[in-house]
């Protein structure tokens, strides 16, 4: 790992200056998971529908779900979703600073799509001025290319201990002089306290920057909420721009948090049982979304101290700290559970970090995940992995070895080099190269390909291999697009867009509905 605290060589030394101010709007939240990502995605889609060239932007993201960009970088998965909503391919400028936690106190720092170093929280605080330079460079490039920019904040702007040198929320908004709207999740409870308290904790200039509020995930009779909305507007002097409904079962890429619950399904229709361990540093768990949403699959994440139930397929997902998560698996009894599962004819898939765990040995000579060491893997496939400083980042496509014809498309994000006899029987052929391994008995499949289940043909082939041939086709890409449109329709119907006209003219002035 390069430990030099510098921006990548590919980044320009200075950012171009926009000749005219590009309309910019920032969505900040009172809490994490308040709806910032989905609101920005919906606003991107509203503008895209009207032919406006809009770019999503998140100055700093802390997430273990990431995507590979067209320029060979890495950004948060949420910004890839927002790019899709805007009709764009993901680009590293959409998320110039990405932090990928390796422990509770240390994270990998990715600038302009490239991993630079690992820093603890205190050292990163000192690094923030350099990170801000990278943020402003990306922002200026987007301003030069697009008609407007929609910005997503991170966490809450009212975290007192994080306000110094802030680059993720009001620090950025003040630097570029853009308006802000605050969103809060009423489903969590305490929505008025969240909004009023957040506003009160901001400086006078930051309070003036807040143009209004959005309340998210409301279910019930909105007429019963009206007295609270009037009180909020009178108390703060800020308008409520809209109340967004609770939308069940949205197939949208999560920024980081695991899903809140199991998707609603007809129990009689589910024919295949699939589980995955929710280890502490699970990454790119959105790989498993096609399984969560498939109408004929009963999928569950199994958390700490929960006994793995009987199932047809176990999936070991990616991990940002493979050795630590492997140790966690052992303490939770997963090694014995996997052995028993295979003995009774079950199937296992390992993706990225899961692939590495299934091998004989994991080597970390550079101490990338802690002290330099080697540990035993689960030993089910004959290969070993050595962690290396250079990260593999590439979009890939090809076919699964299971059928030879089922197409698969995804991306690789990993820092390990895997070698061994098991690789002579690959799981897939990606861009003309063998990838991963398929065990001799056909029970274990391992791959470095994130997005393994995204293509309908690959998904159907893998479910058939696991013991069930689906009775209908499920297309994850189509479902994501449908839910993006469902979200966008709900936001457009619920927001009073006419209130945006004065401070964000890029949005249309007409509105479909008004508050009662």
C-alpha positions as CSV (number, residue, x, y, z in Angstrom):
1,X,0.0,0.0,0.0
2,X,1.3,3.4,-0.9
3,X,1.4,5.4,2.3
4,X,2.2,8.7,0.7
5,X,-0.5,11.2,1.6
6,X,-0.9,12.7,-1.9
7,X,-3.5,12.8,-4.6
8,X,-3.1,10.2,-7.4
9,X,-0.8,11.1,-10.3
10,X,-3.8,11.0,-12.6
11,X,-5.5,13.9,-10.8
12,X,-4.9,17.4,-12.2
13,X,-2.8,19.7,-10.1
14,X,-5.5,22.3,-10.2
15,X,-9.1,22.2,-11.0
16,X,-10.7,24.3,-13.8
17,X,-12.8,27.2,-12.8
18,X,-16.4,27.4,-14.0
19,X,-17.1,30.6,-15.9
20,X,-20.6,30.7,-14.6
21,X,-22.0,29.3,-11.4
22,X,-23.6,25.9,-11.9
23,X,-26.9,25.4,-10.0
24,X,-26.1,23.1,-7.1
25,X,-28.4,21.7,-4.4
26,X,-27.3,19.7,-1.4
27,X,-29.4,17.1,0.5
28,X,-28.3,16.7,4.2
29,X,-29.9,14.3,6.7
30,X,-30.6,14.5,10.4
31,X,-29.3,10.9,10.8
32,X,-27.6,8.2,8.7
33,X,-30.1,6.3,6.6
34,X,-32.6,9.2,6.7
35,X,-33.2,9.0,2.9
36,X,-30.5,11.3,1.5
37,X,-29.4,8.7,-1.1
38,X,-32.8,7.9,-2.4
39,X,-33.9,11.6,-2.5
40,X,-30.9,12.6,-4.6
41,X,-31.5,9.6,-6.8
42,X,-35.1,10.6,-7.4
43,X,-34.2,14.2,-8.1
44,X,-31.6,13.0,-10.6
45,X,-34.2,10.9,-12.3
46,X,-36.7,13.8,-12.4
47,X,-34.2,16.1,-14.1
48,X,-33.0,13.3,-16.4
49,X,-36.6,12.7,-17.5
50,X,-36.7,16.4,-18.6
51,X,-33.5,16.2,-20.5
52,X,-31.4,18.1,-17.9
53,X,-27.7,17.0,-17.7
54,X,-27.4,16.5,-14.0
55,X,-24.5,14.9,-12.0
56,X,-24.7,13.3,-8.6
57,X,-22.0,14.1,-6.1
58,X,-21.0,13.0,-2.6
59,X,-17.9,14.8,-1.3
60,X,-17.0,12.1,1.3
61,X,-18.6,8.7,1.7
62,X,-17.8,6.1,4.4
63,X,-19.1,2.8,3.0
64,X,-18.1,-0.8,2.3
65,X,-20.4,-1.1,-0.7
66,X,-18.5,0.2,-3.7
67,X,-18.6,0.2,-7.5
68,X,-15.9,0.3,-10.3
69,X,-16.1,3.4,-12.5
70,X,-15.6,3.9,-16.2
71,X,-12.3,5.7,-15.5
72,X,-11.0,2.7,-13.5
73,X,-11.7,4.1,-10.1
74,X,-13.8,3.1,-7.1
75,X,-16.8,5.0,-5.6
76,X,-19.6,4.3,-3.2
77,X,-22.4,2.1,-4.5
78,X,-25.0,4.8,-3.7
79,X,-23.3,7.2,-6.2
80,X,-23.4,4.4,-8.8
81,X,-27.1,4.2,-8.2
82,X,-27.6,7.9,-8.5
83,X,-25.5,7.9,-11.7
84,X,-27.9,5.3,-13.1
85,X,-30.8,7.5,-12.2
86,X,-29.2,10.4,-14.1
87,X,-28.5,8.2,-17.1
88,X,-24.8,8.2,-16.6
89,X,-22.0,5.7,-16.2
90,X,-20.3,5.8,-12.7
91,X,-17.3,8.2,-12.6
92,X,-14.8,8.7,-9.8
93,X,-15.6,12.5,-9.7
94,X,-19.1,11.6,-8.3
95,X,-17.5,10.5,-5.0
96,X,-14.0,11.9,-4.7
97,X,-13.3,10.7,-1.2
98,X,-14.3,7.2,-0.1
99,X,-13.5,5.8,3.3
100,X,-13.6,2.0,3.7
101,X,-13.5,1.0,7.4
102,X,-11.2,-1.9,8.2
103,X,-11.7,-1.6,12.0
104,X,-13.7,0.7,14.2
105,X,-10.8,3.2,14.3
106,X,-9.1,2.8,10.9
107,X,-10.1,3.1,7.3
108,X,-8.7,2.8,3.8
109,X,-8.6,6.3,2.2
110,X,-9.6,6.4,-1.5
111,X,-9.1,9.7,-3.4
112,X,-10.4,10.2,-6.9
113,X,-11.1,6.5,-7.1
114,X,-7.6,5.2,-6.0
115,X,-6.6,3.8,-2.7
116,X,-3.8,5.9,-1.2
117,X,-3.3,4.8,2.4
118,X,-4.9,3.6,5.6
119,X,-5.4,6.2,8.4
120,X,-6.9,6.2,11.8
121,X,-9.5,8.8,12.7
122,X,-7.1,11.3,14.2
123,X,-4.7,11.1,11.3
124,X,-7.5,11.5,8.8
125,X,-8.7,14.6,10.6
126,X,-5.3,16.1,9.8
127,X,-5.5,14.9,6.2
128,X,-8.9,16.6,5.6
129,X,-7.6,19.8,4.1
130,X,-6.0,17.7,1.3
131,X,-9.1,15.7,0.9
132,X,-11.1,18.9,0.6
133,X,-8.8,20.0,-2.3
134,X,-9.7,16.7,-4.1
135,X,-13.4,17.3,-3.4
136,X,-13.3,20.8,-4.9
137,X,-11.4,19.6,-7.9
138,X,-14.0,17.0,-8.7
139,X,-16.8,19.4,-8.1
140,X,-15.4,22.0,-10.4
141,X,-14.9,19.4,-13.1
142,X,-18.6,18.4,-12.8
143,X,-19.7,22.0,-12.9
144,X,-17.8,22.4,-16.2
145,X,-19.5,19.4,-17.7
146,X,-23.1,19.4,-16.4
147,X,-26.0,21.8,-16.2
148,X,-26.5,21.2,-12.4
149,X,-25.1,19.1,-9.5
150,X,-27.1,17.3,-6.8
151,X,-25.0,16.7,-3.7
152,X,-25.6,14.2,-0.9
153,X,-24.3,14.9,2.6
154,X,-23.0,12.2,5.0
155,X,-24.5,11.3,8.3
156,X,-25.7,14.5,10.0
157,X,-24.3,18.1,9.8
158,X,-24.9,18.5,13.6
159,X,-22.2,16.1,14.8
160,X,-20.4,18.7,16.9
161,X,-17.2,16.6,17.2
162,X,-16.9,16.4,13.3
163,X,-17.6,20.0,12.4
164,X,-14.0,21.2,12.5
165,X,-12.6,20.8,9.0
166,X,-15.8,19.3,7.8
167,X,-15.9,18.3,4.1
168,X,-19.0,16.2,4.0
169,X,-21.8,18.5,5.0
170,X,-21.9,22.2,5.8
171,X,-18.2,22.6,5.3
172,X,-18.7,21.7,1.6
173,X,-21.9,23.7,1.3
174,X,-20.3,26.8,2.7
175,X,-17.2,26.4,0.5
176,X,-19.3,26.3,-2.7
177,X,-22.2,28.5,-1.5
178,X,-25.0,26.1,-2.3
179,X,-28.5,25.8,-0.8
180,X,-29.3,22.8,1.5
181,X,-32.5,20.9,2.3
182,X,-32.7,18.7,5.4
183,X,-34.4,15.3,5.3
184,X,-35.5,13.2,8.3
185,X,-37.0,9.8,8.7
186,X,-40.4,9.9,10.5
187,X,-40.6,6.1,10.7
188,X,-37.8,6.2,13.3
189,X,-39.8,8.5,15.5
190,X,-38.8,11.9,16.8
191,X,-38.9,13.6,13.4
192,X,-39.6,17.1,14.8
193,X,-36.9,16.9,17.4
194,X,-34.5,15.7,14.7
195,X,-35.2,18.6,12.4
196,X,-35.5,21.4,15.0
197,X,-32.5,20.1,16.9
198,X,-30.3,19.7,13.8
199,X,-31.2,23.3,12.7
200,X,-30.5,24.7,16.2
201,X,-27.0,23.2,16.3
202,X,-25.9,24.9,13.1
203,X,-24.3,28.3,12.8
204,X,-26.3,31.3,11.7
205,X,-24.9,31.2,8.2
206,X,-25.6,27.5,7.9
207,X,-29.1,27.9,9.2
208,X,-29.7,30.5,6.5
209,X,-28.5,28.1,4.0
210,X,-31.2,25.5,4.9
211,X,-34.1,26.3,2.5
212,X,-36.6,23.7,3.8
213,X,-37.4,20.3,5.2
214,X,-38.4,16.9,3.7
215,X,-40.0,14.3,5.9
216,X,-39.4,10.7,4.7
217,X,-41.1,7.3,5.1
218,X,-44.5,8.5,6.3
219,X,-47.3,6.0,6.4
220,X,-50.9,6.9,7.5
221,X,-53.3,9.8,7.1
222,X,-51.2,12.9,6.2
223,X,-54.0,15.0,7.4
224,X,-53.2,13.9,11.0
225,X,-49.6,15.2,10.4
226,X,-50.6,18.7,9.3
227,X,-50.7,20.3,12.7
228,X,-47.1,19.2,13.3
229,X,-46.0,20.5,9.9
230,X,-47.5,23.9,10.6
231,X,-45.8,24.0,14.0
232,X,-42.5,23.1,12.4
233,X,-42.8,25.9,9.8
234,X,-43.8,28.4,12.5
235,X,-41.0,27.3,14.9
236,X,-38.2,27.4,12.3
237,X,-39.4,29.8,9.6
238,X,-38.6,27.1,7.0
239,X,-41.1,25.5,4.7
240,X,-41.8,21.8,4.6
241,X,-41.1,21.0,1.0
242,X,-42.9,17.6,1.0
243,X,-43.7,14.5,2.9
244,X,-42.6,11.3,1.2
245,X,-44.5,8.1,1.6
246,X,-43.1,4.8,3.0
247,X,-42.4,2.7,-0.1
248,X,-42.2,-1.0,0.7
249,X,-39.7,-3.3,-1.0
250,X,-37.6,-0.8,-3.0
251,X,-34.8,-2.6,-4.9
252,X,-32.2,0.1,-4.6
253,X,-28.5,-0.3,-3.7
254,X,-27.8,0.4,-0.1
255,X,-25.0,2.8,0.8
256,X,-23.7,0.6,3.6
257,X,-26.2,-0.6,6.2
258,X,-27.6,-4.1,6.0
259,X,-31.4,-4.3,5.1
260,X,-33.7,-3.6,8.0
261,X,-35.7,-6.8,7.5
262,X,-36.7,-9.7,5.2
263,X,-38.5,-8.8,2.0
264,X,-42.3,-9.5,2.1
265,X,-42.9,-12.7,0.1
266,X,-45.5,-15.4,-0.3
267,X,-44.1,-18.2,1.8
268,X,-45.6,-20.8,-0.4
269,X,-43.8,-19.3,-3.5
270,X,-40.3,-19.5,-2.0
271,X,-38.7,-22.8,-3.0
272,X,-35.0,-22.3,-2.3
273,X,-33.5,-21.4,1.1
274,X,-30.3,-19.3,1.0
275,X,-28.4,-17.7,3.9
276,X,-25.3,-15.5,4.3
277,X,-23.3,-14.6,7.3
278,X,-23.4,-10.9,8.3
279,X,-19.9,-10.6,9.5
280,X,-18.6,-7.4,11.0
281,X,-16.8,-6.1,7.9
282,X,-19.1,-7.4,5.3
283,X,-18.6,-5.5,2.0
284,X,-20.7,-5.2,-1.2
285,X,-23.6,-7.1,0.4
286,X,-25.7,-5.6,-2.4
287,X,-24.3,-8.6,-4.4
288,X,-27.0,-10.5,-2.7
289,X,-29.9,-8.2,-3.5
290,X,-31.1,-10.4,-6.4
291,X,-31.5,-13.2,-3.9
292,X,-33.3,-11.0,-1.4
293,X,-35.8,-9.8,-3.9
294,X,-36.2,-13.0,-6.0
295,X,-39.9,-14.0,-5.4
296,X,-39.0,-17.8,-5.2
297,X,-36.0,-17.4,-2.8
298,X,-36.1,-17.3,1.0
299,X,-32.9,-15.4,1.7
300,X,-31.7,-14.3,5.1
301,X,-28.6,-12.6,6.6
302,X,-27.5,-14.5,9.7
303,X,-26.2,-12.1,12.4
304,X,-23.9,-12.7,15.4
305,X,-25.0,-15.4,17.9
306,X,-27.7,-16.7,15.5
307,X,-27.3,-20.4,14.6
308,X,-27.2,-20.9,10.8
309,X,-30.5,-22.7,9.9
310,X,-30.8,-25.5,7.4
311,X,-30.7,-24.3,3.8
312,X,-29.9,-25.1,0.2
313,X,-27.2,-22.6,-0.4
314,X,-24.7,-20.7,1.8
315,X,-23.1,-17.5,0.3
316,X,-19.9,-16.1,1.8
317,X,-19.9,-12.4,0.6
318,X,-17.1,-9.9,0.4
319,X,-15.2,-8.6,3.4
320,X,-13.0,-5.6,4.0
321,X,-11.1,-7.5,6.7
322,X,-10.9,-11.0,5.5
323,X,-8.8,-12.5,8.3
324,X,-10.8,-10.9,11.1
325,X,-14.1,-11.9,9.5
326,X,-12.8,-15.4,9.0
327,X,-11.9,-15.6,12.7
328,X,-15.4,-14.3,13.5
329,X,-16.9,-17.1,11.3
330,X,-15.0,-19.6,13.4
331,X,-16.1,-18.2,16.7
332,X,-19.7,-18.2,15.5
333,X,-19.4,-21.9,14.5
334,X,-19.8,-21.3,10.8
335,X,-16.9,-23.6,9.9
336,X,-18.7,-26.6,11.4
337,X,-22.0,-25.4,9.9
338,X,-20.5,-25.3,6.4
339,X,-19.0,-28.7,6.9
340,X,-22.3,-30.2,7.9
341,X,-24.1,-28.3,5.1
342,X,-21.8,-29.8,2.5
343,X,-22.0,-33.2,4.0
344,X,-25.8,-33.2,3.5
345,X,-25.5,-32.1,-0.1
346,X,-25.8,-28.3,0.2
347,X,-24.0,-25.8,-2.0
348,X,-21.6,-23.0,-1.2
349,X,-20.6,-19.8,-3.1
350,X,-17.8,-17.5,-2.1
351,X,-17.5,-14.0,-3.6
352,X,-14.3,-12.0,-3.3
353,X,-13.4,-12.2,0.4
354,X,-15.6,-15.3,0.6
355,X,-13.4,-16.8,-2.2
356,X,-10.3,-16.1,-0.2
357,X,-11.8,-17.7,3.0
358,X,-12.6,-20.9,1.2
359,X,-8.9,-21.6,0.3
360,X,-6.1,-23.2,2.3
361,X,-4.2,-20.2,3.5
362,X,-4.4,-16.4,3.8
363,X,-1.1,-14.5,3.8
364,X,-0.7,-10.9,4.8
365,X,3.1,-10.3,4.6
366,X,2.6,-6.5,4.5
367,X,0.3,-6.2,7.5
368,X,-2.5,-4.7,5.4
369,X,-5.1,-6.1,7.8
370,X,-3.1,-5.9,11.0
371,X,0.1,-7.5,12.0
372,X,1.9,-9.4,9.2
373,X,0.8,-13.0,9.5
374,X,-0.6,-16.1,7.8
375,X,-3.7,-18.0,8.9
376,X,-5.5,-21.1,7.8
377,X,-8.5,-20.7,5.5
378,X,-11.5,-23.0,5.6
379,X,-9.6,-25.3,3.4
380,X,-12.4,-26.4,1.0
381,X,-10.5,-25.3,-2.2
382,X,-6.9,-25.9,-3.1
383,X,-5.4,-22.4,-3.4
384,X,-3.9,-19.8,-1.2
385,X,-4.2,-16.0,-1.2
386,X,-1.6,-13.4,-0.6
387,X,-2.8,-9.8,0.2
388,X,-1.0,-7.3,-2.0
389,X,-0.7,-3.5,-1.9
390,X,-2.1,-3.0,-5.4
391,X,-5.9,-3.1,-5.7
392,X,-7.6,-4.8,-8.7
393,X,-10.4,-2.6,-10.1
394,X,-12.1,-3.6,-13.3
395,X,-15.5,-4.1,-14.9
396,X,-15.8,-7.6,-16.3
397,X,-18.2,-9.8,-18.4
398,X,-18.3,-13.3,-19.6
399,X,-20.0,-16.7,-19.0
400,X,-20.5,-19.1,-16.1
401,X,-18.7,-22.4,-16.3
402,X,-21.8,-24.1,-14.9
403,X,-23.6,-23.8,-18.2
404,X,-21.1,-22.3,-20.6
405,X,-23.7,-20.1,-22.0
406,X,-25.2,-18.1,-19.1
407,X,-23.8,-14.6,-19.3
408,X,-22.5,-12.8,-16.3
409,X,-21.3,-9.2,-15.9
410,X,-20.0,-7.4,-12.8
411,X,-16.8,-6.0,-11.4
412,X,-13.7,-6.9,-9.4
413,X,-12.5,-5.0,-6.3
414,X,-9.9,-6.9,-4.3
415,X,-6.3,-6.7,-3.0
416,X,-5.4,-10.4,-3.0
417,X,-3.5,-12.6,-5.4
418,X,-4.9,-16.1,-5.4
419,X,-2.9,-19.1,-6.7
420,X,-3.4,-22.9,-6.6
421,X,-4.5,-26.1,-8.3
422,X,-8.2,-25.4,-7.8
423,X,-8.1,-22.5,-10.2
424,X,-7.5,-24.9,-13.1
425,X,-11.3,-25.6,-12.9
426,X,-12.6,-22.0,-13.0
427,X,-16.1,-20.8,-12.0
428,X,-16.3,-18.4,-14.9
429,X,-14.6,-17.1,-18.0
430,X,-14.4,-13.3,-17.7
431,X,-13.0,-11.1,-20.5
432,X,-11.4,-14.3,-21.9
433,X,-9.7,-15.1,-18.6
434,X,-10.5,-17.9,-16.1
435,X,-11.9,-16.6,-12.8
436,X,-12.3,-18.4,-9.5
437,X,-12.8,-22.1,-9.0
438,X,-15.5,-24.8,-9.0
439,X,-14.8,-27.8,-6.7
440,X,-14.3,-31.3,-8.2
441,X,-17.6,-32.5,-6.6
442,X,-19.5,-29.5,-8.0
443,X,-20.6,-28.3,-4.5
444,X,-18.5,-25.2,-4.1
445,X,-18.2,-22.2,-6.4
446,X,-15.8,-19.3,-5.7
447,X,-15.4,-16.1,-7.7
448,X,-13.9,-12.6,-7.5
449,X,-16.9,-11.3,-9.6
450,X,-19.1,-8.9,-7.7
451,X,-22.6,-8.7,-9.3
452,X,-22.5,-12.4,-9.8
453,X,-26.3,-12.7,-9.6
454,X,-27.2,-9.5,-11.5
455,X,-27.6,-11.0,-15.0
456,X,-30.9,-13.0,-15.3
457,X,-29.2,-15.9,-17.1
458,X,-26.5,-16.3,-14.5
459,X,-29.0,-15.9,-11.6
460,X,-31.2,-18.7,-13.1
461,X,-28.2,-21.0,-13.7
462,X,-26.9,-20.5,-10.2
463,X,-30.3,-21.2,-8.6
464,X,-30.7,-24.3,-10.7
465,X,-27.2,-25.5,-9.6
466,X,-28.3,-24.9,-6.0
467,X,-31.3,-27.1,-6.4
468,X,-34.1,-25.1,-7.8
469,X,-35.1,-24.1,-11.4
470,X,-37.1,-20.9,-11.2
471,X,-40.5,-21.1,-12.7
472,X,-40.3,-17.4,-13.9
473,X,-37.5,-15.1,-15.0
474,X,-36.4,-12.5,-12.5
475,X,-34.3,-9.6,-14.0
476,X,-32.5,-7.6,-11.2
477,X,-31.7,-4.7,-13.6
478,X,-35.3,-4.3,-14.7
479,X,-36.5,-4.5,-11.1
480,X,-34.0,-1.8,-10.1
481,X,-35.2,0.5,-12.9
482,X,-38.8,-0.1,-12.1
483,X,-38.3,0.8,-8.4
484,X,-36.2,3.9,-9.4
485,X,-39.2,5.0,-11.4
486,X,-41.6,4.1,-8.6
487,X,-39.5,6.2,-6.2
488,X,-39.2,9.1,-8.6
489,X,-43.0,9.2,-9.2
490,X,-43.6,9.3,-5.5
491,X,-41.1,12.0,-4.9
492,X,-42.4,14.1,-7.8
493,X,-46.0,13.8,-6.5
494,X,-45.1,14.6,-2.9
495,X,-42.6,17.5,-3.3
496,X,-43.8,21.0,-3.9
497,X,-41.3,21.7,-6.7
498,X,-42.5,25.3,-7.1
499,X,-40.7,26.1,-3.8
500,X,-37.4,25.1,-5.3
501,X,-37.5,27.6,-8.2
502,X,-35.9,30.6,-6.4
503,X,-32.8,28.8,-5.1
504,X,-32.5,25.8,-7.5
505,X,-33.8,26.8,-10.9
506,X,-32.7,23.6,-12.5
507,X,-35.8,21.8,-11.2
508,X,-39.1,22.4,-13.0
509,X,-41.5,24.8,-11.3
510,X,-44.7,22.8,-11.7
511,X,-45.8,20.5,-9.0
512,X,-48.4,17.7,-9.2
513,X,-49.8,17.9,-5.7
514,X,-49.9,20.2,-2.8
515,X,-50.1,19.6,0.9
516,X,-53.7,19.5,2.3
